[in-house]
Amino acid sequence: MAGTAPVYGIIFDLMGTLATFTGTREELHAAWQRGAAELYRHLRGTGVAIAADDFARALQTTFEADLTNNGGNPRELSVESVMTRVLAGFGYHLTPEENAAAQRAYFMPELDGWRILPGTLAAVEALNTEGFRLAVISNAPSHLFVEEAVAKIGLRPFFSPVMSSALAGARKPDPGLFLSVAAAWELDPATIVVIGDGLHADIEGAHAAGMRGILVHGAANPDNATYTGTAIPDATLAGITEAPALIEAWHAASGDDARPETGFIEDF
């Protein structure tokens, strides 16, 4: 059994662990293009008077500049920052409510392609019923996107907190993201387990924070080839449906007879 501490909380990764975009990479890029068009249509409807070509050119230029600065990963971008700077260049400044509505317009085509992975709901429900605290931490270009994605797949009521790199200003495997959840729960990091599909982001991040890490769906994550042999999970599962039994076994092996009794369904 991994470790001797009881288990009181579980932190999940989002994409590739709980849910996924069901299309191809080309279809995902097409969804982003549709999102840009929906964003422009939304802004025009709110009175933003920018020529379509000028807006598209400014958006593309700003995205490409940010991609160059962060190594070419579009998931590293802050959509809110890009949109704010583009609009400011034309003399427009959105309120927080207007900003959120604009982000929703941009993300909707991608979210339409998101689906919960098989067995996820049953596993999350089982862990919640047993009283474990549950949270999500996702590397993402927008915290609003993470909130909307978790809600779309029907899991938002089970998680508190929902954390993103966009909200925290840091990305997994930074241990600070994981430790912020431990602090919110007032739990010893040793009593928290991280479940994710990334050896680097999830397993290395968990270990750096003093938590245990379970790898699921690892074969589907192409980034894992770089870290095989250097990031060693405490357990590797074929699917998330196996997680409740393993975590129950770890908790029982600790000799702690008390149930966590902290699970809940959040009214959000």
Buried (B, 14 or more C-beta within 10 A) or exposed (E): EBBEBBBBBBBBBBBBBBBBBEBEEEEBEBBBEBBBBBBBEBBEEEEBEBEEEEBBEBBEEBBEEBBEEEEEEBEBBBBBBBBBBBBEBBEBEBEEEBBBBBBBBBBBBBBEBBEBBEEBBEBBBBBBEBBBBBBBBBBBBBBBBBBBBBBBBEBBBBBBBBBBBBBBEBBBBBBBBBBBBBEBBEBBBBBBBBBBBBBBBBBBBBBBBBBBBBBBBBEEBEEBEEBEEEBBBBBBBEEBBBBBEBBBBBBEBBEBEEEBEBBEEEEE
